Amino acid sequence: MFSLTFPLIDFSTKKFMHRDGFFITYKFKFYPVIPRIPFIIFFCCRCIFYSQIVSAQNALPDIAVEKKDITSEQSLFNNDTILHFKLVGKLRELFKDRDDNAVYHPMLLQYKNNDSGLISIPLKIKTRGNFRRNPENCFMPPLLLNFPKKDILKSTVFKKQDKLKLVVPCGDDDYVIKEYLVYKLYNLLTEKSFRARLVLVEFEDSLKRRKTETHYGILLEDENEVAKRNGFFLLNRKMIPAENIDKSEFTKMAVFQFMIGNTDWSVPYLHNIRLMCKDSASVPCTVPYDFDYAGIVNTRYAIPTPELGIVSVQQRLYRGYCLADKKELDEIFTLFNNLKNDFYNVYINCSLLNPKYVKTTLNYLDDFYKIINNKKAIDTEFGAPCGAQGKVVIKGLKE
């Protein structure tokens, strides 16, 4: 038998590139003495074997790895990481334009994508709001971002966005973070809620007439998108009594407002409330927003309406409608009890908060849970709407 002797043992590596970008690597080994013909047969068979592996893998559908598209229209509010971006323009002119006839000002929004490439989006921005727009109350007004209706947004995190509210600090940045977390609490309670994204914004005046500042802010999901996401449409009709609203959703919302210590809302006047319906024949449901007056946030400027008879926003007052039988609240209380750990973890897991605030907030929530798990306390606290306080209407600054 003819044979060929190899003096050394040798290892060599071969790679085939798969169409998805990864390599298939194999090694073949030369033995000191191997017959030439068997070796050739062995080598050919091995090559055929690996080519079949590659062919088989090429035939597999692309479902093995789920790839997240950061540019999808939902990614802006499905992501809890802090979004950093810069707003560049004539900011001094923008921030001075605070009256009811405020106009849009051209600006440039810039941020870096995942590849560290700079994305620049031309847009228009104007001031908005009521209390926080007043320069006597806040040094920086809330803003409305109006994005261009062009393909320029197609490959950005703002894909398919139209108009977005940007909540900015009225005092310390801490208040923005605290209000943002309230939105996250309500998201845990129901899908019929505004989604929010915490952002870190660098404000740069293009004329250098105002110093560059960096602040935390909140981008709020557009109200039409909230309705669309839930298969609803917006109902902009005032003076609808609370008793004519979806009972379960209203009670859930009212108990939540009680939990966070917020009395600054009204269904009849649509004050910090949006109404949504499935169709013209269905009962509307409530979606709350703007929680800066909540006791759990406790901003320096938050003062309760004197007619409510409370001296601090941290003093809870239930503002749902009068229920003769408090057992109607049992199902809602069960829901809140089931979510207790999730609510607490929103604060425990937030590294941006002062530990002292976390402790006082958990104590504040403890007081709420003591109330809803005590029959006597339930009768007392949730009986408030049946008395004089139940007749107080919060109209808001525009009324």
N, C-alpha and C positions, 0 to 999 in steps of 0.2 A: 504494500500500500504506500502510495506517495504521500509524503507529509512535508510540511514546512515548519521549521523551528524558529520561534521568535525569541530573541535573547532576553527581553524584559517584559515585565507585566506593565501594561499601560492603561490608564483610564482617560477617556475623552468624553466631552459633553456636547450634546447636540440639543438645539432648541427649535421648536416650531412655534410661531406666533399665532395665537387664536384671534379670531376677528373681533373679540371684545377687548383686546389689548393685553391679555396676560400670556405668559409663555408656558408651554408644555416642555418639560426638560427630561431627557433620559440619558443614561450612561451605558456605553457598551464597553465590554471588557475583553482584552486580548489575552488569551492564555499562552503559556510558553510553547506548547505543542498542540496544534489543532490542524486537522486535515483541511486542505484548501477547499475542496468541494463542499463538505458539510458546513464549513464556516460561511461560505458564500450563501448557501441555502439558509442558514441560521440568520445571517444579516438581512437577507431579502424578506424573510418572514417577519422579522422584527420591525422592519420599516413599514411593511403592509399593516401590521398590528397597530402601530402608532398612527398611521394615516387614517385607519378606521376610527380610532378614538377621536381624532380631530374632526372627522366627517360627522360622527355621531353627535359631538358637542355642537357643531355648527347647525345641526338639525333641531336642537332643542329650542323651544320658545323662550323669549326673553322675560321669564318670570322668576328666575332664581333669585335675583337681587332687586329689591325695590329701590329705585333711584328717586330721591327727593328733588323736585324741581323748585328751586328757590325763586323762580320768576313766575310761578303760577299765581292766579288772582287771589288764591286763598292763603298763600304763604305769608303775607303781611301780617295776618291776624292768627295764624296757626303756629306762630313761633314766639316763644317766650324770651328769647335772647334780646338784649338791648340793641336797638337799631341806632347806629351813629350816622348823622348826616349834618351837612352845613347849609345854611340859608344865606345867600349873598345878594345884596341889593341895597337900595336906599332905605335902610331900616329906620333911620330917624324920621323920614317922611311917613313911613308906614305907621310907626308907633304914635305919631302925632295925630293921625287921621282916625279919630275915635268917635265921631258923632254918628247919628242914625243914618246919615247919607254917606257913610264910608265907601270909598271906591277901591277897586283892585289895583295893586301895584306890581309891576313886573319884578320877578325874583329869579334866582337860580338855585336849584336844590342839587347838592353834590354829595355822593357817597361812594364808598369803595365796595365793589362786589367781591365774591369769594376768591377771585384771582387777583385781588388787590388792584384791579383796574378802576380808574376814576369814571364814574357815571355822572353826567350832568344833564339835568332836566329843567328846561325853562318852564316857568309856571307863573300864575298870578296869585297874590295873597292879599287879603283884607282883614281888618279887625272885626270882631264880632262880640257877642255876649251882652250882658246887662251890668251887673254889679262889678264884675272884674274888668270890664272895659273902661270904667271910670278911672281917670288918672289919679283921682284923690284916694282911690281904694287900692289900686295895684300899679306897680311901676311898669309892668308889661301886660298888654291886653291879650286875651285869647285870639287865636287866628283861624281863618278859614283858608285852606289850601285848595286852589282850583287848578287841576292838572290839565294839560293839553289833550285834546281828543285826536291824537295822532298815533302812528305806529312807533313813535319814539319811546313809548312806555312798554312796548311788547316784550323786551328782554330785561325788564327791570323788576324790582320787588314791588313796584307800584302798578303793575300790569292791571288794566281794566278799572283802575280807580278813577273817579271823577272829582268829587269834592270830599275833603276830609277835614274834620275839626282837629285842631292842635291845641291841647290844653297846656298852658305854660305857667310858671310859678307866679303866685301872688304872695310874695314873701319868700319863705324858705323852700328850697327844692324838695325837702322832706315831705311837705304837704302833697306835692305831686305824686310822689311814690306811694304815700298812704292812700290817696284817692284812687290811684291805679289798682291797688290791691282790693279795694271795694268792688270794682268791676269784676275782678277775678273771683271774688266770693259769689257774686250774683250769677256768673257763668256756671258755677258748680250747681246752682239751684235750678236753673232752667236754660234751655236753648233760646228762649225768647228774651234775649238780652244783648246789649251792645258788647261786642268784642273790643278789646283795647290792646295797644302795643306800647310798651314803655320805650321812649327814645331819648337819646342824648344829642342835643342840638347845639351846634356852634353858630351863633348869630354874628355875621360879619358885615359891617356897613361898607359898601363899595366906595363911598366918598370919604371914608375915615372920619366921619363926623360923630361917630359913636364908637366907644371902645368895644372890641370883640368880647363876647361873653358866651359861656357854655352852660347850658341848663338842661335838666331833665324835663321831659314833656310827655304827653299822652296823645297818641293818635287814636281817634275814635272811629269805629266802623260807621259808614254812612247809613243813615236810618232806612233808606230804601233797600239797601243790601240786607239789613237785619230782617226786614219784612219779606224780601224775596227768598232769603235762606230758609225761612220758616213756612213758605207757601202762603204768605199773607200780603195785604196791601195796607198802606198807611191810611188812617182815618183822621183827617184834620178838622174834626168837629168838636166845638166846645160845648159846655153846659150839659154834658151827659152825666147824670147822677152815677155815683159809684155803685149803687144798687143795680144798675143796668149793665155793668161790666161782668165779664166772665168771673164767676164767684171764686173759683179755685185759684186762678191766676192773680186776681186782685188780692185775695187774702194772703197768698204766698208772698206777694210783693209788700203788702202792708206789714206783715210780721217781720219781713227782712228789714224794712225801714225802722221798725221798732228795735230790732237787734242792733243795728249800727247807730241808733240814736239820731235818726234824720226825720225832721218834721217839715222840711222845706220842699213840699210837693203838693200838687193838687190835680185831681182828675178832671173836674169840671172846667178848669182854666188851662189845662194842659201845661201846667207849670212843672218842669223837669219830668214830664211824663209824655210818652208817645202811645197812641192807641193804634192797634192793628187788628184787621179782620181777615177771615178767609174769603168771605164774599159779602154782598150787601145784606144778606138775610141772617148772617151769623152774629153772635154776640162778640163785641170787641174785647181784646185783652190789653193789659197794661205792660209797658216796658219803661222802667225808670232810668234816669241818667243824672249827671251832675250831683256828686256826693260831697262837695267841699264843705257843706254845712252840717255834715254828719258828726256826731259826737266821737265816733271812732277815728275820725280824721282830726277833728278839734283844731281847725285853723284859728289864727289869732283874731280874725274878723268875724267869725261865725257867732251871731247873736240870735236867739230864738224870738219869734214874734211874741210881743208882750201879752197879746190876747190869749195865748195858749196857757199862760199861768206857770211856765217853767223859767228858771233863772239861768240855765246853762244848757248848751246843746248836748252835753253829756248826760243830761237828765232825760230818761226815756219817757215817751208819750205815744201810746198807740193811737193812730189816726185812721184806722179802718172804720167801717160803719158798725152801728150797734147790733150786737148779736144777743138775742134773749137767752139762747142756749149756747153756752161756751163749749159744749161738747163738739160743736161744729168745727172747732179748731183742732181737735185731736189728731186728725189725719195730717194736718200741716205741721203740728208739733213733732209728730213721728218722723216726718221728712227732715226737719231741722236736727233732731236728735241723731238720725242716721248720718248726717253730714258733719257732725260736730268735729270729729278728728280731721276731716278734710279742711274745714274752715280754719282750725287752729294751725294746721300745717302750712297754710298760706303765709302766715306770719313767722312761724318757726323756721321755715326754709328760706326766708328772704334775707340774704346777707347784707342788703343795703340799709336795713333798719337798725336803729340804736337798740341795744339789748334792753335798756330800761323801757323803751316804748313797747317792745314785744311783751315784756312782763305785764305792764299796765293794760295792754290790749287784751291779753289772755284773761286777766282778772275781770275786765269789762265784759268779755264774752261769758265768763263764768257766772256773772250776775244774771245775764239773760237766761242761761240754762237753768239756773235755780228758779227763776220765775215760771218758765213754761213747764216745769216738772213739779209744781206746787199748786194744788187746786185753789187754795185761798188766794195766793198771789195772782193766779190767772183771773179769778173773779174781780180782783181789785184793779189790776193793770189793764186788762182788756175790756173792762167795763167803762173806761173813760169816754168812748164815743156816745154812750147812752146819756151822758151828762152835758153840762154847758160847754165843755171843751169840744164836744162833737159837732157843735154848731159853728165853730171857727173855720173860715175858708181862707186858704192861702192863695192869693191871686198872682203873686209875682210882681216884679218891678214894672212890667209893661202894662199892667191893668190899672 
